[in-house]
Amino acid sequence: MAKTILVVDDKSNIRTLLRDYLSEEGFRVVTAENGRDALYVARHEKPDLILLDIMMPEMGGYEFLRAYRKERNTPVILLTAKPEESDKVLGLELGADDYITKPFGMRELLARVRAVLRRASQDTPSDEVLRAADIVLDKGGRTVHVGDQSVRLTPSEFELLAVLMSAPGRVMSRATLLEQVQGSSFEGVERTIDVHIRNLRTKIEPDPGTPRYIETVFGVGYRFRPD
């Protein structure tokens, strides 16, 4: 079955361009022209991925993310015309998985779409389960439990936790983690990892201010604390 992509942009020519291109690549594409309409479409169509513009009338991309992340962890790629790092970081803090800066090439967009969908895929063998401390991460089921509590993570957060849990005690640089999560062919800033780590800690740590599981190794990167 074809994956469904929701394209949210206030410019009709961009919606049409992305719809036609992605449809030719085998995706089912639905569209919305602002965040308010996107909430309605997303609730009814349940897309596998959302391409989200930031600057839109009535309800912008940031407002949409704040509302939609309370309901679902559908992968989101931001489409931003803003070059400032702070704008991209804000989107990541609100739960976006990736971003691409306008103007962008269609091949790069397609590569990012496929990469994010691959991270969110449930095709990983179901017997691949990681256990560290009292966290259980099931790659096949795409589930995470901390003790008896189930935790919902975005695809990027899930992938990042899986990488860290796969080697408890090993310090990984931000560059290494960024490559693991986004891929070496994509642009990205290492601060992206800091944002994902901060979001991840708020979901799995008893006290995010004093991390029990994910340690910061100053000047180097992060590691999952060994038992």
Stockholm file with secondary structure:
# STOCKHOLM 1.0

chainA/1-227         MAKTILVVDDKSNIRTLLRDYLSEEGFRVVTAENGRDALYVARHEKPDLILLDIMMPEMGGYEFLRAYRKERNTPVILLTAKPEESDKVLGLELGADDYITKPFGMRELLARVRAVLRRASQDTPSDEVLRAADIVLDKGGRTVHVGDQSVRLTPSEFELLAVLMSAPGRVMSRATLLEQVQGSSFEGVERTIDVHIRNLRTKIEPDPGTPRYIETVFGVGYRFRPD
#=GR chainA/1-227 SS CCCEEEEECSCHHHHHHHHHHHHHTTCEEEEESSHHHHHHHHHHHCCSEEEEESCCSSSCHHHHHHHHTTTCCCCEEEEECCCCHHHHHHHHHTTCCEEEESSCCHHHHHHHHHHHHHHHCCCSCTTCEEEETTEEEETTTTEEEETTEEECCCHHHHHHHHHHHTSTTCCEEHHHHHHHHHCTTSCCCTHHHHHHHHHHHHHHCSSTTSCSSEEEETTTEEEECCC
#=GC SS_cons         CCCEEEEECSCHHHHHHHHHHHHHTTCEEEEESSHHHHHHHHHHHCCSEEEEESCCSSSCHHHHHHHHTTTCCCCEEEEECCCCHHHHHHHHHTTCCEEEESSCCHHHHHHHHHHHHHHHCCCSCTTCEEEETTEEEETTTTEEEETTEEECCCHHHHHHHHHHHTSTTCCEEHHHHHHHHHCTTSCCCTHHHHHHHHHHHHHHCSSTTSCSSEEEETTTEEEECCC
//
